[in-house]
Amino acid sequence: MEHAIQSHKKTTTYVSHRIKTSNNKEIYSINYLLQCKIMFEQSYSKKEIPQCTKCQRYGHTKNFCNHKVSCVKCAGNYATDKC
């Protein structure tokens, strides 16, 4: 008598690829892929507020910064790598 060994250990692989189509939500009804039980979930948005690496202020990034450069270590008027 053979016994199938079942593993309930969760393994996670994240792949993100977005293509807008009219049937996008159908992916959530897929439960098996290549004889493996799977589950699709919507991605979670980050709850963190971005911090600019140029001026060290919150709410924007260096690509959208119009403020003066500020050192993250001492708040001097120069880039952190010059500190």
N, C-alpha and C positions, 0 to 999 in steps of 0.2 A: 504494500500500500504506500503510495507516494503522498507526501504532504507538500503543499506549496508553501514556501516561506514568504510571508508578507512583512514588509517593512513599513512601519508607520512613521518613520523618521522623515521629517519634512526637508526637502531640498528646494532651494529657491534659485531661480534664474530670472533675471530681469532683462527684458528686451523691449525697447520703446521705439515704435515706428508709427507715425501718424499719417494716415491718408484719409482725406474726407471722401466718404461715399454715402450713398443713401441707406446702406444696410450696415453701418458701423456697429450698431448695438447688438447685432446677431452673434458677435464673437463671444458675448457673455453667456450664451446658451451652450457653448461647446464645453463638454466635460471630459472628453478623452481625446488624446492625440498620440498616435503610434502606440497604442495599448498602454498608455500612461494616463493616470487620472490627473487632470490639470484644472486650473481655475484662473480666469482672467479677472483682474480688478482694475478699476479706474486709478489713474495715477493721483497721487496726493500732492497738493501744492505746498511749497515751502511756507512756513509761518515766520521765517526769520526776516528781519528788516535788513536790507543790504547796507553795508558800510563802504564808503568810498576809500580807496587806498591812496588817493591823492591828498584830499583835505581832511580825512578821517571823520567826516560827518556821516550821519545816517540818512537813509532814504534815497540814495542814488549811488551810482558807480562812477569810476573815473572817466568812463567814456562820455558821460553826460555832466561832467563837473565844470563849473565856471568859477570856482573858488581858488584861492591861493594854496600852494603846496604847504603841507604841514607834516612834521615828523610824528610818527605814531609813538615813539619812545619818549620824547621830551617836549613835543608840541612846538618845536622851533620852526622857522619859516624856510625849511629846506626839506628835501626828500629824505626818507628814513635811511636809505643806504649811504647818505652823507653824514649821518650822526656818529 
